[in-house]
């Protein structure tokens, strides 16, 4: 197990140390947090699942475990070194180099016109308000009416203004916003927002 994790951890630390404005976490997501975030991923049929900010792929593995043959798993990553890492270590996943703020265009180029689930570990606290709004708008428009969106937040950040603003934006973008957790077995402890029924026009 240690041998399998070492390359992922090295890739994560390499980017985290060089580009703190891109990586918001201090360690890859734990299996417990991965399970909370990926509970919305369909386990039957041929769904299309999109992952935003896969990093080194700790959530990607949890998504793969739930998907049945014929499903599509696309991952949008903005850091070139992580894109290279993911394409080498997880060839079963469609890793797309790009910005989540351009999600609609990226999906169109991939031939995707509807998404059943979107799982995000994007570092929302590092984004200005307009960028948060743009990404959530792209997510809302990409999801099928019955689709679901999950994203992570960290417990220590909940009282901060940025975290409160994100909650307001999620509630404006989705008819239903639930929280799971907290997930203590993660560094730092976190929880998942589970969002359903995107609001038209967002």
C-alpha positions in Angstrom: 0.0 0.0 0.0 2.8 2.4 0.9 4.5 1.8 -2.5 1.2 2.5 -4.3 0.6 5.8 -2.4 4.1 7.1 -2.7 4.0 8.4 -6.3 0.6 10.2 -5.6 1.9 11.8 -2.5 5.1 12.9 -4.2 3.1 14.4 -7.1 0.7 16.2 -4.6 3.6 17.7 -2.5 5.5 18.8 -5.6 2.5 20.9 -6.8 1.3 22.0 -3.3 4.7 23.4 -2.4 5.2 25.3 -5.7 1.6 26.5 -6.3 -0.3 27.2 -3.1 -2.8 29.2 -5.1 -3.9 26.0 -6.9 -3.9 23.4 -4.2 -6.1 24.3 -1.3 -5.7 21.1 0.8 -2.7 20.1 2.9 -3.0 16.4 2.0 -4.8 14.2 -0.5 -8.4 13.4 0.5 -8.9 10.3 2.8 -10.9 7.3 1.8 -13.6 8.4 4.3 -14.0 11.8 2.6 -13.9 10.1 -0.8 -16.9 7.9 0.2 -18.9 10.9 1.4 -18.2 12.9 -1.8 -18.9 10.0 -4.3 -22.1 8.7 -2.7 -24.1 10.5 -5.5 -22.3 8.6 -8.3 -24.7 6.1 -9.9 -23.8 2.5 -9.5 -25.8 1.2 -12.5 -26.4 2.2 -16.1 -24.0 4.2 -18.1 -23.8 7.6 -16.4 -21.4 10.4 -17.2 -19.5 11.6 -14.1 -17.3 14.6 -14.0 -14.6 15.3 -11.4 -13.3 18.8 -10.8 -9.9 19.2 -9.4 -8.9 15.6 -9.2 -5.4 16.3 -7.9 -3.5 13.0 -7.6 -6.7 11.0 -8.0 -7.7 9.9 -4.4 -11.3 10.7 -5.2 -11.0 9.3 -8.7 -10.4 5.8 -7.4 -13.6 6.0 -5.3 -15.6 7.1 -8.3 -14.2 4.2 -10.4 -15.3 1.7 -7.8 -18.9 2.8 -8.1 -19.1 2.9 -11.9 -20.4 0.1 -14.1 -19.0 -0.8 -17.5 -19.8 1.7 -20.2 -19.9 4.7 -17.8 -17.7 7.8 -18.6 -15.5 9.4 -16.0 -14.0 12.7 -17.0 -11.6 14.7 -14.8 -10.9 18.4 -15.3 -7.5 19.5 -13.9 -5.8 22.9 -14.3 -2.3 21.9 -13.2 -0.2 20.5 -16.0 2.0 18.3 -13.8 -1.0 16.7 -12.3 -2.6 16.1 -15.7 0.6 14.2 -16.7 0.5 12.3 -13.5 -3.2 11.3 -13.8 -2.8 10.3 -17.5 0.1 8.0 -16.5 -1.4 6.5 -13.3 -5.1 6.4 -14.2 -5.4 5.7 -17.9 -8.9 4.5 -17.5 -10.1 8.0 -16.7 -10.5 10.8 -19.3 -8.3 13.5 -17.9 -8.9 16.9 -19.4 -6.4 19.8 -19.1 -8.5 22.9 -18.5 -10.3 25.3 -16.1 -13.5 24.3 -14.4 -14.7 27.8 -15.2 -14.8 26.7 -18.8 -16.6 23.4 -18.0 -19.3 23.7 -20.7 -16.8 24.2 -23.5 -14.6 21.4 -22.3 -17.5 19.0 -22.1 -18.7 20.0 -25.6 -15.3 19.2 -27.0 -15.4 15.8 -25.3 -18.8 15.1 -26.9 -20.7 15.3 -23.6 -24.1 17.0 -23.5 -25.4 15.9 -20.1 -23.8 15.0 -16.8 -25.3 12.8 -14.1 -22.9 13.6 -11.3 -20.2 16.2 -10.6 -17.7 15.7 -7.8 -15.5 18.6 -6.8 -12.5 19.1 -4.5 -11.8 22.6 -5.8 -10.2 25.0 -3.3 -13.2 27.4 -3.1 -11.6 29.5 -0.4 -8.9 30.5 -2.8 -11.3 31.8 -5.4 -12.7 35.3 -5.6 -16.5 35.7 -5.7 -16.9 36.0 -9.4 -14.9 32.9 -10.1 -17.0 30.9 -7.6 -20.2 32.2 -9.3 -18.9 31.3 -12.8 -17.9 27.8 -11.9 -21.2 27.1 -10.1 -23.0 28.5 -13.1 -21.1 26.1 -15.4 -21.9 23.2 -13.0 -25.6 24.0 -12.9 -25.9 24.1 -16.6 -23.9 20.9 -17.2 -25.9 18.8 -14.8 -29.0 16.8 -16.0 -32.1 17.8 -14.1 -31.8 14.7 -12.0 -28.1 15.0 -11.5 -26.2 15.8 -8.3 -23.2 17.9 -7.4 -20.9 17.3 -4.4 -18.1 19.4 -3.1 -15.9 19.5 0.0 -15.4 22.1 2.7 -13.2 22.0 5.7 -14.4 22.4 9.3 -11.9 25.0 10.3 -13.0 27.2 7.5 -16.8 27.1 8.2 -16.9 30.4 10.2 -14.9 32.3 7.6 -16.6 34.8 5.3 -15.6 32.9 2.2 -17.2 29.7 3.4 -20.4 31.5 4.3 -20.5 33.1 0.9 -20.0 29.7 -0.8 -23.0 28.3 1.1 -25.1 31.2 -0.1 -24.0 30.7 -3.7 -24.8 26.9 -3.5 -28.3 27.6 -2.1 -28.8 30.1 -5.0 -27.7 27.6 -7.6 -29.5 24.5 -6.3 -33.0 23.8 -5.0 -31.6 21.4 -2.4 -28.3 21.7 -0.5 -27.5 19.1 2.2 -24.4 18.5 4.3 -22.8 15.2 5.3 -20.3 14.5 8.0 -18.3 15.8 9.6 -15.6 13.4 8.3 -13.0 13.4 11.1 -10.7 10.9 9.4 -9.4 13.4 6.9 -6.6 16.0 7.1 -8.0 18.5 7.8 -11.5 17.2 8.9 -14.1 18.1 6.3 -17.6 17.5 5.2 -19.4 17.3 1.9 -22.1 19.5 0.4 -24.6 17.5 -1.6 -26.6 19.6 -4.1 -29.5 18.6 -6.3 -32.0 20.1 -8.7 -30.0 23.0 -10.3 -31.9 26.2 -10.6 -32.5 27.3 -14.2 -30.9 30.5 -15.3 -28.0 30.5 -12.8 
